[in-house]
Amino acid sequence: MSWMVLVRAEAERDLLEARDWYEWKRAGLGSEFLDEFAAAMASLEQNPQRERFYFREFRRILLRRFPYKIFYQIIGERVVVFRVLHAKQDHERQIK
């Protein structure tokens, strides 16, 4: 079974901010960041239940090369991505 993954607007903003920052650091690095995000989304499409609960009702998946966490919930037959946050950010205050 393949799950439908939806990315909320806040998570998209997080993603674009991170991409822009990495691209500013080195040309092409922003694209590499997006590739890592796409790989994480493919993993969620296949098996979102693999990750355990992390905070309240949120699960998280880590990007491999970059220090970012993707916070999501399984709602019915959908996977909803709420935030894409740097590992050092205060997650409890930013996840809604």
N, CA and C atoms as an extended XYZ file, in Angstrom:
288
Properties=species:S:1:pos:R:3:atomname:S:1:resname:S:1:resid:I:1 pbc="F F F"
N         0.844       -1.191        0.000 N   MET     1
C         0.000        0.000        0.000 CA  MET     1
C         0.882        1.245        0.000 C   MET     1
N         0.510        2.199       -0.804 N   SER     2
C         1.217        3.463       -0.847 CA  SER     2
C         0.347        4.527       -0.182 C   SER     2
N         0.909        5.216        0.782 N   TRP     3
C         0.185        6.248        1.521 CA  TRP     3
C         0.251        7.573        0.777 C   TRP     3
N        -0.782        8.393        0.938 N   MET     4
C        -0.768        9.744        0.386 CA  MET     4
C        -0.118       10.653        1.426 C   MET     4
N         0.897       11.394        1.010 N   VAL     5
C         1.599       12.313        1.901 CA  VAL     5
C         1.215       13.737        1.530 C   VAL     5
N         0.725       14.479        2.509 N   LEU     6
C         0.366       15.885        2.325 CA  LEU     6
C         1.322       16.747        3.143 C   LEU     6
N         1.807       17.824        2.556 N   VAL     7
C         2.725       18.732        3.236 CA  VAL     7
C         1.988       20.036        3.498 C   VAL     7
N         1.838       20.359        4.774 N   ARG     8
C         1.138       21.599        5.138 CA  ARG     8
C         1.978       22.821        4.776 C   ARG     8
N         1.314       23.971        4.716 N   ALA     9
C         1.971       25.219        4.292 CA  ALA     9
C         3.158       25.572        5.185 C   ALA     9
N         3.034       25.392        6.503 N   GLU    10
C         4.155       25.713        7.389 CA  GLU    10
C         5.369       24.850        7.084 C   GLU    10
N         5.141       23.582        6.800 N   ALA    11
C         6.247       22.682        6.471 CA  ALA    11
C         6.885       23.094        5.146 C   ALA    11
N         6.080       23.520        4.189 N   GLU    12
C         6.635       23.997        2.915 CA  GLU    12
C         7.505       25.222        3.129 C   GLU    12
N         7.051       26.132        3.985 N   ARG    13
C         7.868       27.321        4.283 CA  ARG    13
C         9.184       26.918        4.945 C   ARG    13
N         9.104       25.990        5.913 N   ASP    14
C        10.324       25.495        6.560 CA  ASP    14
C        11.286       24.934        5.524 C   ASP    14
N        10.753       24.145        4.635 N   LEU    15
C        11.551       23.469        3.611 CA  LEU    15
C        12.228       24.484        2.695 C   LEU    15
N        11.481       25.471        2.244 N   LEU    16
C        12.044       26.472        1.336 CA  LEU    16
C        13.079       27.344        2.016 C   LEU    16
N        12.856       27.684        3.285 N   GLU    17
C        13.852       28.461        4.037 CA  GLU    17
C        15.163       27.690        4.151 C   GLU    17
N        15.062       26.409        4.485 N   ALA    18
C        16.257       25.577        4.622 CA  ALA    18
C        16.960       25.435        3.282 C   ALA    18
N        16.197       25.198        2.231 N   ARG    19
C        16.785       25.069        0.896 CA  ARG    19
C        17.546       26.339        0.513 C   ARG    19
N        16.909       27.484        0.743 N   ASP    20
C        17.550       28.754        0.398 CA  ASP    20
C        18.830       28.960        1.195 C   ASP    20
N        18.820       28.607        2.487 N   TRP    21
C        20.009       28.774        3.319 CA  TRP    21
C        21.141       27.881        2.809 C   TRP    21
N        20.834       26.625        2.513 N   TYR    22
C        21.867       25.717        2.003 CA  TYR    22
C        22.378       26.172        0.645 C   TYR    22
N        21.502       26.679       -0.177 N   GLU    23
C        21.924       27.160       -1.506 CA  GLU    23
C        22.833       28.373       -1.359 C   GLU    23
N        22.562       29.203       -0.358 N   TRP    24
C        23.400       30.369       -0.074 CA  TRP    24
C        24.802       29.924        0.381 C   TRP    24
N        24.843       28.823        1.149 N   LYS    25
C        26.126       28.307        1.633 CA  LYS    25
C        26.978       27.754        0.492 C   LYS    25
N        26.314       27.033       -0.437 N   ARG    26
C        27.049       26.468       -1.584 CA  ARG    26
C        26.055       26.165       -2.692 C   ARG    26
N        26.375       26.628       -3.884 N   ALA    27
C        25.502       26.377       -5.039 CA  ALA    27
C        25.294       24.874       -5.209 C   ALA    27
N        24.033       24.484       -5.323 N   GLY    28
C        23.684       23.081       -5.506 CA  GLY    28
C        23.346       22.349       -4.222 C   GLY    28
N        23.776       22.891       -3.087 N   LEU    29
C        23.508       22.228       -1.813 CA  LEU    29
C        22.018       22.276       -1.466 C   LEU    29
N        21.341       23.343       -1.867 N   GLY    30
C        19.894       23.434       -1.647 CA  GLY    30
C        19.155       22.333       -2.386 C   GLY    30
N        19.591       22.029       -3.602 N   SER    31
C        18.984       20.935       -4.364 CA  SER    31
C        19.255       19.589       -3.710 C   SER    31
N        20.440       19.424       -3.169 N   GLU    32
C        20.764       18.186       -2.460 CA  GLU    32
C        19.878       18.020       -1.227 C   GLU    32
N        19.615       19.126       -0.543 N   PHE    33
C        18.711       19.098        0.608 CA  PHE    33
C        17.312       18.644        0.171 C   PHE    33
N        16.822       19.197       -0.923 N   LEU    34
C        15.502       18.807       -1.424 CA  LEU    34
C        15.470       17.335       -1.845 C   LEU    34
N        16.573       16.837       -2.388 N   ASP    35
C        16.652       15.419       -2.746 CA  ASP    35
C        16.518       14.542       -1.498 C   ASP    35
N        17.162       14.948       -0.415 N   GLU    36
C        17.056       14.205        0.848 CA  GLU    36
C        15.624       14.232        1.377 C   GLU    36
N        14.977       15.379        1.247 N   PHE    37
C        13.585       15.494        1.673 CA  PHE    37
C        12.710       14.563        0.835 C   PHE    37
N        12.934       14.537       -0.471 N   ALA    38
C        12.152       13.669       -1.363 CA  ALA    38
C        12.345       12.192       -0.992 C   ALA    38
N        13.557       11.809       -0.617 N   ALA    39
C        13.811       10.428       -0.198 CA  ALA    39
C        13.037       10.105        1.079 C   ALA    39
N        12.977       11.057        2.001 N   ALA    40
C        12.216       10.854        3.237 CA  ALA    40
C        10.726       10.736        2.932 C   ALA    40
N        10.230       11.524        1.980 N   MET    41
C         8.820       11.443        1.616 CA  MET    41
C         8.504       10.089        0.983 C   MET    41
N         9.411        9.574        0.173 N   ALA    42
C         9.215        8.257       -0.436 CA  ALA    42
C         9.144        7.179        0.643 C   ALA    42
N         9.960        7.332        1.673 N   SER    43
C         9.932        6.381        2.785 CA  SER    43
C         8.596        6.455        3.520 C   SER    43
N         8.090        7.672        3.714 N   LEU    44
C         6.797        7.831        4.387 CA  LEU    44
C         5.660        7.255        3.553 C   LEU    44
N         5.753        7.376        2.247 N   GLU    45
C         4.718        6.808        1.372 CA  GLU    45
C         4.640        5.292        1.518 C   GLU    45
N         5.769        4.670        1.785 N   GLN    46
C         5.812        3.214        1.880 CA  GLN    46
C         5.457        2.690        3.271 C   GLN    46
N         5.968        3.346        4.323 N   ASN    47
C         5.762        2.807        5.660 CA  ASN    47
C         5.868        3.896        6.733 C   ASN    47
N         4.869        4.760        6.862 N   PRO    48
C         4.941        5.836        7.847 CA  PRO    48
C         4.848        5.340        9.294 C   PRO    48
N         4.320        4.151        9.485 N   GLN    49
C         4.158        3.613       10.835 CA  GLN    49
C         5.465        3.069       11.399 C   GLN    49
N         6.479        3.020       10.561 N   ARG    50
C         7.789        2.527       10.993 CA  ARG    50
C         8.368        3.388       12.116 C   ARG    50
N         8.133        4.681       12.031 N   GLU    51
C         8.653        5.597       13.051 CA  GLU    51
C         7.714        5.606       14.257 C   GLU    51
N         8.301        5.630       15.442 N   ARG    52
C         7.474        5.648       16.655 CA  ARG    52
C         7.077        7.075       17.010 C   ARG    52
N         6.166        7.189       17.980 N   PHE    53
C         5.747        8.509       18.425 CA  PHE    53
C         6.931        9.205       19.088 C   PHE    53
N         7.069       10.497       18.796 N   TYR    54
C         8.214       11.277       19.273 CA  TYR    54
C         7.779       12.339       20.284 C   TYR    54
N         6.731       13.051       19.949 N   PHE    55
C         6.239       14.140       20.797 CA  PHE    55
C         4.730       14.227       20.610 C   PHE    55
N         4.023       14.095       21.718 N   ARG    56
C         2.563       14.037       21.674 CA  ARG    56
C         2.128       13.019       20.628 C   ARG    56
N         1.293       13.416       19.686 N   GLU    57
C         0.812       12.493       18.653 CA  GLU    57
C         1.642       12.571       17.375 C   GLU    57
N         2.790       13.239       17.449 N   PHE    58
C         3.649       13.406       16.272 CA  PHE    58
C         4.735       12.338       16.220 C   PHE    58
N         4.982       11.892       15.014 N   ARG    59
C         6.129       11.036       14.723 CA  ARG    59
C         7.144       11.912       14.002 C   ARG    59
N         8.356       11.423       13.899 N   ARG    60
C         9.347       12.205       13.151 CA  ARG    60
C        10.244       11.263       12.378 C   ARG    60
N        10.747       11.786       11.273 N   ILE    61
C        11.727       11.066       10.466 CA  ILE    61
C        12.900       12.025       10.276 C   ILE    61
N        14.092       11.482       10.329 N   LEU    62
C        15.298       12.291       10.214 CA  LEU    62
C        15.819       12.265        8.782 C   LEU    62
N        16.326       13.400        8.334 N   LEU    63
C        17.034       13.412        7.057 CA  LEU    63
C        18.411       12.813        7.293 C   LEU    63
N        18.930       12.118        6.322 N   ARG    64
C        20.207       11.412        6.501 CA  ARG    64
C        21.407       12.351        6.518 C   ARG    64
N        21.496       13.229        5.548 N   ARG    65
C        22.690       14.087        5.411 CA  ARG    65
C        22.586       15.419        6.119 C   ARG    65
N        21.390       15.836        6.437 N   PHE    66
C        21.183       17.172        6.978 CA  PHE    66
C        20.534       17.071        8.354 C   PHE    66
N        20.849       18.003        9.251 N   PRO    67
C        20.309       17.919       10.619 CA  PRO    67
C        18.870       18.449       10.720 C   PRO    67
N        17.966       17.811       10.009 N   TYR    68
C        16.561       18.222        9.999 CA  TYR    68
C        15.661       17.056       10.369 C   TYR    68
N        14.562       17.410       11.038 N   LYS    69
C        13.550       16.440       11.434 CA  LYS    69
C        12.233       16.818       10.771 C   LYS    69
N        11.560       15.822       10.264 N   ILE    70
C        10.248       16.019        9.651 CA  ILE    70
C         9.209       15.480       10.626 C   ILE    70
N         8.308       16.345       11.064 N   PHE    71
C         7.273       15.959       12.020 CA  PHE    71
C         5.963       15.720       11.276 C   PHE    71
N         5.354       14.581       11.542 N   TYR    72
C         4.148       14.208       10.817 CA  TYR    72
C         3.192       13.413       11.701 C   TYR    72
N         1.976       13.301       11.209 N   GLN    73
C         0.947       12.470       11.833 CA  GLN    73
C         0.315       11.598       10.756 C   GLN    73
N        -0.162       10.458       11.184 N   ILE    74
C        -0.959        9.601       10.310 CA  ILE    74
C        -2.407        9.887       10.665 C   ILE    74
N        -3.144       10.414        9.704 N   ILE    75
C        -4.542       10.782        9.916 CA  ILE    75
C        -5.368       10.005        8.887 C   ILE    75
N        -6.067        9.010        9.378 N   GLY    76
C        -6.813        8.142        8.468 CA  GLY    76
C        -5.852        7.401        7.564 C   GLY    76
N        -6.012        7.588        6.274 N   GLU    77
C        -5.132        6.940        5.304 CA  GLU    77
C        -4.122        7.912        4.706 C   GLU    77
N        -3.908        9.010        5.401 N   ARG    78
C        -2.972       10.029        4.913 CA  ARG    78
C        -1.864       10.277        5.918 C   ARG    78
N        -0.751       10.703        5.393 N   VAL    79
C         0.377       11.138        6.208 CA  VAL    79
C         0.453       12.653        6.032 C   VAL    79
N         0.352       13.386        7.135 N   VAL    80
C         0.352       14.844        7.068 CA  VAL    80
C         1.636       15.365        7.708 C   VAL    80
N         2.440       16.065        6.902 N   VAL    81
C         3.692       16.651        7.376 CA  VAL    81
C         3.370       18.055        7.899 C   VAL    81
N         3.681       18.275        9.183 N   PHE    82
C         3.367       19.543        9.820 CA  PHE    82
C         4.538       20.522        9.800 C   PHE    82
N         5.753       20.021       10.086 N   ARG    83
C         6.914       20.915       10.127 CA  ARG    83
C         8.157       20.184        9.656 C   ARG    83
N         9.126       20.959        9.174 N   VAL    84
C        10.458       20.481        8.821 CA  VAL    84
C        11.405       21.399        9.589 C   VAL    84
N        11.957       20.886       10.697 N   LEU    85
C        12.703       21.742       11.622 CA  LEU    85
C        14.141       21.276       11.796 C   LEU    85
N        15.019       22.259       11.960 N   HIS    86
C        16.418       21.961       12.259 CA  HIS    86
C        16.478       21.256       13.604 C   HIS    86
N        17.409       20.352       13.745 N   ALA    87
C        17.513       19.533       14.955 CA  ALA    87
C        17.717       20.365       16.217 C   ALA    87
N        18.281       21.563       16.101 N   LYS    88
C        18.534       22.394       17.276 CA  LYS    88
C        17.382       23.337       17.626 C   LYS    88
N        16.335       23.369       16.805 N   GLN    89
C        15.193       24.232       17.094 CA  GLN    89
C        14.350       23.640       18.212 C   GLN    89
N        13.610       24.504       18.894 N   ASP    90
C        12.726       24.088       19.987 CA  ASP    90
C        11.458       23.503       19.365 C   ASP    90
N        11.415       22.201       19.240 N   HIS    91
C        10.316       21.531       18.554 CA  HIS    91
C         8.991       21.679       19.279 C   HIS    91
N         9.017       21.582       20.582 N   GLU    92
C         7.768       21.623       21.345 CA  GLU    92
C         7.026       22.943       21.144 C   GLU    92
N         7.733       24.025       20.985 N   ARG    93
C         7.080       25.323       20.803 CA  ARG    93
C         6.622       25.547       19.369 C   ARG    93
N         7.237       24.835       18.419 N   GLN    94
C         6.954       25.121       17.014 CA  GLN    94
C         6.007       24.144       16.343 C   GLN    94
N         5.777       23.016       16.980 N   ILE    95
C         4.853       22.037       16.386 CA  ILE    95
C         3.449       22.364       16.864 C   ILE    95
N         2.539       22.440       15.896 N   LYS    96
C         1.142       22.744       16.234 CA  LYS    96
C         0.245       21.760       15.580 C   LYS    96
